[in-house]
Amino acid sequence: MSLPIVAIIGRPNVGKSTLVNRLAGDRQAIVHDEPGITRDRTYRPAFWLDREFQVVDTGGLVFDDDTEFLPLIREQAMTALNEACVAIFVVDGQTGPTAGDREIADWLRQQSVPVLLAVNKCESVEQGIAQAAEFWELGLGEPYPISAIHGSGTGELLDELITHLPPIDSLEETDEIKVAIVGRPNVGKSSLLNALTGEQRAIVSPVSGTTRDTIDTVVERNGQVYRLIDTAGIRRKKNVEYGAEFFSINRAFKAIRRSDIVLFVVDVLDGITDQDLKLTGRIIEEGKAAVIIVNKWDAVDKDSYTIYEYKKIIQSRLYYMDWAEMIFVSAMTGKRVDKILDLVDTAAAEHRRRVSTAVVNEVLQEAINWHSPPTTRQGKQGRIYYGTQVSSQPPSIALFVNDPKRFNDNYRRYIDRQFRKQLGFTGTPMRLFWRGKKVRDMERSGANRATKV
C-alpha cells in the first residue's frame, strides 16, 4: 500500500528541509545556511497519531528566474504537488510576506490540492501570532505559526494536516530491495535513475555536483519492490569544502550503509580512477552486494571485440571485486538498462542466502583434500576442525582452527576461492572468520562429532 504524500513548498531558505526533518523525526535532510541546497524532490516517511504518510521536500521556488537549475527545480516541485494529497506552503515569519510568497500563493490557488500555510521561524509564541497574522493576505486560509527548529506549533499544523489524509487502518509489509546508485560526480547516476524509473525523477545536468540530496524512488517490477537511492557524486576528501557538498557526500555514505545492493557506476571514458578504488573499498567494508555499471557505452567506438577488451581492463583494476557482475549500459539511450534489475535480483538473493553447515564442511573437506593446510618451520600444521555460516548480508563463515597464525594469506585466499567456486555467492562479498580453538574444547563442545573436517 502506498502512503499518502505531503508536499513541502516554498521559497529558498525558508526552512523547508528543517521542517521535513521535524515531521520525519530524523536528521536526514540537508540543512545548511545557503539558498538552493535542495534541488530534487526527496521523500521521508512520517506519522502523526494514527496516520502514516510520506513528506516530500522540494527545491526553493523562484518563478521569475530561468538561470541555472531553477526551471528544473520548478518541474520537480510541480511533480511533487501532482502526487500529493495536501501541500504545506512554508513562509518566513521573520521577513514577512514577500513578492515571491505572493507569486507562489497565486500559483497554489490554481492547483486542486489543499494547501496549509506554515509560518516558520516564529520562535516566540507571542510574536509568532503577530508574525503569522501578516500572511492572511495570501488568501490561503489560516496561517500556522511554527518553529521547525524547536518544534513549537507543529502539533497544531499536523492536527489539521491529517484531516486531509485518507485513513490507514493497516499497512502491508513490503519486502523491498534497497538499491543505492553510487559513483564519482558526472558519471551518469541521475540519468541512470531516470532510465530505471522511466521518468525525469532527478535533475540531470552536465554540471558536476548537480545532485545534492539522496533521492529515494520506489519502483515495482514483476511483484518485486525496489527502493532506488540516487546519491551525490563522491569526490576526493581533500577537494571537498565544508558546505553543501560536504553534507551531500556524508549522506551518500549513509545511503550505502542503508542499502542492500550498490549500483557502482563508472564512466567508461574515464576508466577506473583512484577514487573509484576507494569507493569500492567502502562498499566492501560495509559488506554490501554490488553490480558494476559501466555507463556511457554509447560514446565508445566499438567492434565485436571492444566490450571484451574494456571488461578485461576494468577487471584488472577491480580484481578484488571479481565477485560482482558487470554490465555495459547507456543511461542516455537506455541500452541494456532493463537488464540491471535482473542482476540486482541475483545479487540480493545471494546476499541473503544461507548455506547449511553440512554443505560448508563438504566444501572444506574437498578443498583440504586438494591442498592441505600449511606447516610451520617447526613442523606444526594448521588444522581446520569445521566451518559454519554465522550470518548473511553479507554471507559470513566462521572457520574453527587450531591456530589462525598457521594459515598464511595464500592459503586463506585459496579457501576463499574454493567457497566462491563451489557456493557461488555471485554479486556479494563474503567474509571468512578464522577462529582458534583447542582440540579438547572442540571435543568438549561436541561440535566435531558430525561436522569435523
C-alpha positions as CSV (number, residue, x, y, z in Angstrom):
1,M,0.0,0.0,0.0
2,S,1.5,3.4,-1.0
3,L,1.4,6.0,1.7
4,P,-0.3,9.4,1.0
5,I,2.1,12.2,0.1
6,V,2.5,15.6,1.7
7,A,4.4,18.1,-0.5
8,I,6.5,20.9,1.2
9,I,6.6,24.0,-1.0
10,G,8.2,27.4,-0.6
11,R,10.8,30.0,-1.5
12,P,14.5,29.2,-1.0
13,N,15.9,29.3,2.5
14,V,12.6,29.5,4.4
15,G,13.3,26.2,6.4
16,K,11.6,23.6,4.3
17,S,14.2,20.9,4.9
18,T,14.3,21.7,8.6
19,L,10.5,21.2,8.7
20,V,11.0,17.9,6.8
21,N,13.4,16.8,9.5
22,R,11.0,17.7,12.2
23,L,8.0,15.9,10.6
24,A,10.0,12.8,9.7
25,G,11.6,12.7,13.1
26,D,15.2,12.4,11.8
27,R,18.2,14.4,10.6
28,Q,18.5,13.2,7.0
29,A,17.6,16.3,5.0
30,I,20.4,18.6,4.2
31,V,20.2,21.8,6.2
32,H,22.7,24.5,5.5
33,D,22.6,28.3,5.7
34,E,22.7,28.8,2.0
35,P,19.8,29.1,-0.5
36,G,19.3,26.4,-3.1
37,I,20.7,23.4,-1.3
38,T,17.7,21.2,-2.1
39,R,17.2,20.7,-5.8
40,D,15.4,17.4,-6.4
41,R,12.4,16.1,-4.5
42,T,13.2,13.9,-1.6
43,Y,10.8,11.6,0.3
44,R,10.8,10.8,4.1
45,P,8.3,8.6,6.0
46,A,6.4,10.3,8.8
47,F,3.4,9.7,11.0
48,W,1.1,11.6,13.3
49,L,-1.4,10.0,15.7
50,D,-2.9,7.1,13.6
51,R,-1.9,8.3,10.2
52,E,1.3,7.5,8.2
53,F,2.4,9.4,5.2
54,Q,5.4,10.5,3.1
55,V,6.6,14.1,3.4
56,V,8.3,15.4,0.2
57,D,10.9,18.1,0.3
58,T,11.3,20.2,-2.8
59,G,13.7,22.9,-4.0
60,G,13.1,26.6,-3.4
61,L,10.7,28.0,-6.0
62,V,11.6,31.1,-7.9
63,F,9.3,31.9,-10.9
64,D,11.0,35.0,-12.4
65,D,14.4,33.5,-13.0
66,D,15.3,30.8,-15.5
67,T,19.0,30.6,-14.8
68,E,20.9,27.5,-13.7
69,F,18.7,24.8,-12.2
70,L,15.6,26.9,-11.3
71,P,13.4,25.7,-14.2
72,L,14.2,22.1,-13.3
73,I,13.5,22.7,-9.6
74,R,10.1,24.1,-10.5
75,E,9.4,21.0,-12.6
76,Q,10.3,18.7,-9.7
77,A,8.1,20.8,-7.3
78,M,5.2,20.5,-9.7
79,T,5.6,16.7,-9.9
80,A,5.6,16.5,-6.1
81,L,2.4,18.6,-6.0
82,N,0.7,16.4,-8.5
83,E,1.4,13.4,-6.4
84,A,0.3,15.0,-3.1
85,C,-2.9,14.7,-1.1
86,V,-2.1,18.0,0.6
87,A,0.7,20.6,0.4
88,I,2.4,22.7,3.1
89,F,3.4,26.1,2.0
90,V,6.3,27.3,4.1
91,V,7.0,31.0,4.5
92,D,9.4,33.0,6.6
93,G,7.7,34.7,9.6
94,Q,10.8,36.9,10.3
95,T,10.8,38.5,6.8
96,G,7.0,38.8,6.4
97,P,5.2,38.3,3.1
98,T,7.4,38.8,0.0
99,A,6.7,39.2,-3.7
100,G,8.0,35.6,-4.1
101,D,5.5,34.3,-1.5
102,R,2.6,36.1,-3.2
103,E,3.6,34.6,-6.6
104,I,3.7,31.1,-5.1
105,A,0.4,31.6,-3.4
106,D,-1.2,32.7,-6.7
107,W,0.2,29.6,-8.3
108,L,-1.0,27.3,-5.5
109,R,-4.6,28.7,-5.6
110,Q,-4.7,27.4,-9.2
111,Q,-4.0,23.8,-8.1
112,S,-6.5,21.3,-6.9
113,V,-4.6,20.1,-3.9
114,P,-5.5,21.6,-0.5
115,V,-2.8,23.9,1.0
116,L,-1.8,24.6,4.6
117,L,0.2,27.7,5.4
118,A,3.1,27.2,7.8
119,V,4.7,30.5,9.0
120,N,8.2,29.3,10.0
121,K,10.8,30.9,12.3
122,C,8.3,32.0,14.8
123,E,10.5,31.3,17.8
124,S,8.4,33.3,20.3
125,V,4.8,32.3,20.8
126,E,3.6,35.9,21.4
127,Q,5.5,37.4,18.4
128,G,4.6,34.3,16.3
129,I,0.9,35.1,16.4
130,A,1.6,38.6,15.2
131,Q,4.0,37.4,12.5
132,A,1.6,34.8,11.2
133,A,-1.3,37.3,11.1
134,E,0.5,39.2,8.3
135,F,0.2,36.2,6.0
136,W,-3.6,36.3,5.9
137,E,-3.2,38.5,2.9
138,L,-2.0,35.5,0.8
139,G,-5.6,34.2,0.8
140,L,-4.7,30.6,1.7
141,G,-6.6,30.3,4.9
142,E,-5.3,30.3,8.5
143,P,-1.5,30.8,8.8
144,Y,0.0,28.4,11.4
145,P,3.0,29.9,13.3
146,I,5.7,27.3,13.8
147,S,9.3,26.9,14.6
148,A,10.7,24.0,12.6
149,I,13.9,24.1,14.7
150,H,12.3,23.9,18.1
151,G,9.1,22.1,17.1
152,S,6.7,24.6,18.6
153,G,3.4,24.9,16.7
154,T,4.0,21.8,14.5
155,G,1.5,19.8,16.5
156,E,-1.4,22.1,15.6
157,L,-0.2,22.1,12.0
158,L,-0.2,18.3,11.9
159,D,-3.6,18.1,13.6
160,E,-5.0,20.0,10.6
161,L,-2.8,18.1,8.1
162,I,-4.2,14.6,8.9
163,T,-7.8,15.8,8.3
164,H,-6.8,15.8,4.6
165,L,-5.2,12.4,4.6
166,P,-7.1,9.1,3.9
167,P,-7.4,6.8,7.0
168,I,-5.0,3.9,7.0
169,D,-6.1,1.1,9.2
170,S,-3.2,-1.2,8.4
171,L,-0.2,-1.2,6.1
172,E,1.1,-4.2,4.2
173,E,4.7,-5.0,4.9
174,T,6.7,-4.7,1.7
175,D,9.8,-6.8,1.0
176,E,11.7,-4.1,-0.8
177,I,15.3,-4.2,-2.1
178,K,17.2,-1.1,-1.3
179,V,19.5,-0.1,-4.2
180,A,22.0,2.8,-3.8
181,I,23.3,4.3,-7.0
182,V,26.9,5.4,-6.2
183,G,29.9,6.8,-8.1
184,R,32.1,9.8,-8.8
185,P,30.5,13.1,-10.0
186,N,29.1,13.2,-13.5
187,V,29.3,9.5,-14.3
188,G,25.5,9.4,-15.1
189,K,23.9,8.3,-11.8
190,S,20.9,10.6,-12.1
191,S,20.5,9.7,-15.8
192,L,20.5,6.0,-14.7
193,L,17.9,6.6,-12.1
194,N,15.7,8.3,-14.7
195,A,16.2,5.5,-17.1
196,L,15.3,2.9,-14.5
197,T,12.1,4.7,-13.4
198,G,11.1,5.8,-16.9
199,E,10.6,9.4,-15.7
200,Q,12.5,12.6,-15.1
201,R,12.9,11.7,-11.4
202,A,16.2,13.5,-10.8
203,I,17.6,16.7,-12.3
204,V,20.3,15.8,-14.9
205,S,22.9,18.3,-15.9
206,P,26.4,18.3,-17.3
207,V,27.4,20.4,-14.4
208,S,29.4,18.3,-11.9
209,G,27.6,18.1,-8.5
210,T,24.1,18.7,-9.7
211,T,22.7,16.0,-7.3
212,R,23.0,17.1,-3.6
213,D,20.3,15.1,-1.8
214,T,19.9,11.4,-1.7
215,I,16.7,10.7,-3.7
216,D,14.6,7.7,-2.8
217,T,12.3,6.3,-5.6
218,V,10.2,3.2,-5.2
219,V,9.5,1.2,-8.3
220,E,7.9,-2.2,-8.8
221,R,8.7,-4.9,-11.3
222,N,7.2,-8.4,-11.5
223,G,5.8,-8.1,-8.0
224,Q,9.2,-7.1,-6.5
225,V,9.6,-3.6,-5.0
226,Y,12.9,-1.7,-5.3
227,R,13.9,1.5,-3.4
228,L,16.3,3.2,-5.7
229,I,18.6,5.7,-3.9
230,D,20.4,8.3,-6.1
231,T,23.3,9.9,-4.4
232,A,25.6,12.8,-4.8
233,G,28.9,12.3,-6.7
234,I,31.7,11.4,-4.3
235,R,35.0,13.3,-4.8
236,R,38.3,13.1,-3.0
237,K,38.1,14.3,0.5
238,K,40.8,16.9,0.0
239,N,38.7,18.5,-2.8
240,V,35.5,18.8,-0.6
241,E,34.9,22.0,1.2
242,Y,32.5,22.3,4.2
243,G,29.1,23.2,2.9
244,A,26.5,21.6,0.6
245,E,28.9,19.1,-1.0
246,F,30.2,18.0,2.5
247,F,26.7,17.2,3.6
248,S,25.8,15.5,0.3
249,I,28.8,13.2,0.4
250,N,28.1,12.2,4.0
251,R,24.5,11.3,3.1
252,A,25.8,9.3,0.1
253,F,27.9,7.2,2.6
254,K,24.8,6.8,4.7
255,A,22.9,5.6,1.6
256,I,25.5,2.9,1.0
257,R,25.1,1.9,4.7
258,R,21.3,1.5,4.5
259,S,21.2,-0.2,1.1
260,D,21.2,-3.9,0.3
261,I,22.7,-3.5,-3.2
262,V,25.0,-0.9,-4.6
263,L,25.0,0.0,-8.3
264,F,28.6,1.2,-8.7
265,V,28.5,3.5,-11.7
266,V,31.8,4.2,-13.6
267,D,32.4,6.3,-16.7
268,V,33.7,4.1,-19.5
269,L,35.6,7.0,-21.0
270,D,37.4,7.8,-17.8
271,G,38.1,4.2,-16.8
272,I,38.7,3.2,-13.2
273,T,40.3,6.0,-11.2
274,D,41.9,6.0,-7.8
275,Q,38.7,7.5,-6.4
276,D,36.7,4.6,-7.8
277,L,39.1,2.2,-6.0
278,K,38.4,4.0,-2.7
279,L,34.6,3.8,-3.3
280,T,34.7,0.1,-4.0
281,G,36.7,-0.3,-0.8
282,R,33.9,1.5,1.1
283,I,31.3,-0.8,-0.5
284,I,33.2,-3.9,0.5
285,E,33.9,-2.5,4.0
286,E,30.2,-2.0,4.5
287,G,29.5,-5.6,3.3
288,K,27.2,-4.6,0.5
289,A,26.3,-6.6,-2.6
290,A,27.1,-4.7,-5.8
291,V,26.7,-4.5,-9.5
292,I,29.3,-2.7,-11.6
293,I,27.5,-0.4,-14.1
294,V,29.8,0.8,-16.9
295,N,28.0,3.8,-18.3
296,K,28.2,5.9,-21.5
297,W,28.8,2.8,-23.6
298,D,27.1,4.7,-26.5
299,A,30.1,7.1,-26.6
300,V,32.6,4.4,-27.4
301,D,33.6,3.4,-31.0
302,K,33.4,-0.4,-30.9
303,D,33.6,-3.6,-32.9
304,S,32.9,-7.2,-31.8
305,Y,36.0,-7.3,-29.5
306,T,35.7,-3.9,-27.8
307,I,33.5,-5.0,-24.9
308,Y,35.8,-7.8,-24.0
309,E,38.9,-5.5,-24.1
310,Y,37.2,-2.9,-21.8
311,K,35.9,-5.7,-19.5
312,K,39.4,-7.1,-19.1
313,I,40.9,-3.6,-18.4
314,I,38.2,-2.9,-15.7
315,Q,38.5,-6.3,-14.1
316,S,42.3,-5.9,-13.9
317,R,41.7,-2.7,-11.8
318,L,38.9,-4.2,-9.7
319,Y,40.4,-7.7,-9.4
320,Y,39.4,-7.8,-5.7
321,M,35.8,-7.3,-6.7
322,D,35.6,-10.1,-9.2
323,W,32.5,-11.5,-7.5
324,A,30.4,-8.5,-8.7
325,E,28.6,-8.8,-12.1
326,M,29.5,-6.1,-14.7
327,I,27.2,-4.7,-17.3
328,F,27.9,-2.1,-20.0
329,V,25.0,0.3,-20.5
330,S,24.0,3.7,-21.8
331,A,21.7,5.6,-19.4
332,M,21.2,8.2,-22.1
333,T,19.8,5.8,-24.8
334,G,18.5,3.1,-22.4
335,K,20.7,0.4,-23.8
336,R,20.7,-2.7,-21.5
337,V,19.3,-0.7,-18.6
338,D,16.4,-3.1,-18.5
339,K,18.8,-5.9,-17.5
340,I,20.1,-4.2,-14.4
341,L,17.3,-5.1,-12.1
342,D,17.8,-8.8,-13.1
343,L,21.4,-8.6,-11.8
344,V,20.1,-6.8,-8.7
345,D,17.7,-9.7,-8.0
346,T,20.5,-12.2,-8.3
347,A,22.8,-10.2,-6.0
348,A,20.1,-9.6,-3.4
349,A,19.2,-13.3,-3.3
350,E,22.9,-14.3,-2.9
351,H,23.5,-11.6,-0.3
352,R,20.7,-13.1,1.8
353,R,21.4,-16.7,1.2
354,R,22.3,-19.2,3.9
355,V,24.2,-22.4,3.4
356,S,23.9,-25.4,5.8
357,T,26.8,-26.4,8.0
358,A,26.9,-29.8,6.2
359,V,27.4,-28.1,2.8
360,V,30.1,-25.8,4.2
361,N,32.1,-28.7,5.5
362,E,31.7,-30.7,2.3
363,V,33.4,-27.8,0.5
364,L,36.1,-27.6,3.2
365,Q,36.8,-31.3,3.0
366,E,37.3,-31.2,-0.8
367,A,39.5,-28.1,-0.5
368,I,41.7,-29.8,2.1
369,N,41.9,-33.0,0.1
370,W,43.3,-31.0,-2.9
371,H,45.5,-28.7,-0.8
372,S,46.5,-29.5,2.8
373,P,46.9,-26.6,5.3
374,P,50.4,-25.3,5.5
375,T,53.0,-26.4,8.0
376,T,55.2,-24.1,10.0
377,R,59.0,-24.3,10.1
378,Q,58.7,-26.0,13.5
379,G,56.7,-28.8,11.8
380,K,53.3,-27.7,13.2
381,Q,50.5,-28.0,10.7
382,G,47.3,-26.0,10.6
383,R,44.1,-27.9,11.1
384,I,40.6,-26.9,10.2
385,Y,38.1,-28.6,12.5
386,Y,34.9,-27.4,11.0
387,G,33.1,-24.4,9.5
388,T,29.6,-22.9,9.7
389,Q,27.8,-19.9,8.3
390,V,27.2,-17.5,11.1
391,S,25.3,-14.7,9.3
392,S,24.1,-13.4,6.0
393,Q,24.1,-9.9,4.4
394,P,26.9,-10.5,3.7
395,P,27.4,-14.2,3.9
396,S,29.9,-14.8,6.7
397,I,31.5,-18.2,7.5
398,A,33.4,-19.0,10.7
399,L,36.2,-21.5,10.4
400,F,37.3,-23.1,13.6
401,V,41.0,-24.0,13.5
402,N,43.8,-25.0,15.9
403,D,45.8,-21.8,15.4
404,P,44.8,-19.0,13.0
405,K,48.5,-17.9,12.7
406,R,49.4,-21.2,10.9
407,F,47.2,-20.2,7.9
408,N,49.1,-17.7,5.7
409,D,47.4,-15.3,3.3
410,N,47.9,-17.6,0.3
411,Y,46.0,-20.5,1.9
412,R,43.3,-18.2,3.2
413,R,42.8,-16.9,-0.3
414,Y,42.7,-20.5,-1.6
415,I,39.9,-21.4,0.8
416,D,38.0,-18.2,-0.2
417,R,38.3,-19.2,-3.9
418,Q,37.0,-22.7,-3.1
419,F,33.9,-21.3,-1.4
420,R,33.4,-19.0,-4.3
421,K,33.8,-21.8,-6.8
422,Q,31.5,-24.2,-5.0
423,L,28.9,-22.0,-3.4
424,G,28.8,-19.1,-5.8
425,F,27.6,-16.0,-3.8
426,T,27.6,-14.1,-7.0
427,G,27.3,-10.3,-6.5
428,T,28.0,-10.2,-2.8
429,P,31.2,-10.0,-0.7
430,M,31.9,-13.0,1.6
431,R,33.6,-12.9,4.9
432,L,35.7,-15.7,6.5
433,F,36.5,-15.6,10.2
434,W,39.4,-17.8,11.3
435,R,38.8,-18.7,15.0
436,G,41.3,-20.5,17.1
437,K,40.1,-23.4,19.3
438,K,41.9,-26.2,21.1
439,V,41.0,-29.7,20.2
440,R,39.9,-30.6,23.7
441,D,37.5,-27.6,23.6
442,M,36.1,-28.9,20.3
443,E,35.6,-32.4,21.8
444,R,34.0,-30.9,24.9
445,S,31.5,-28.9,22.8
446,G,30.7,-31.9,20.7
447,A,30.9,-29.8,17.6
448,N,33.4,-32.1,15.9
449,R,31.1,-35.2,16.0
450,A,29.3,-34.7,12.8
451,T,31.0,-31.7,11.4
452,K,34.6,-32.3,11.9
453,V,36.6,-32.0,8.7
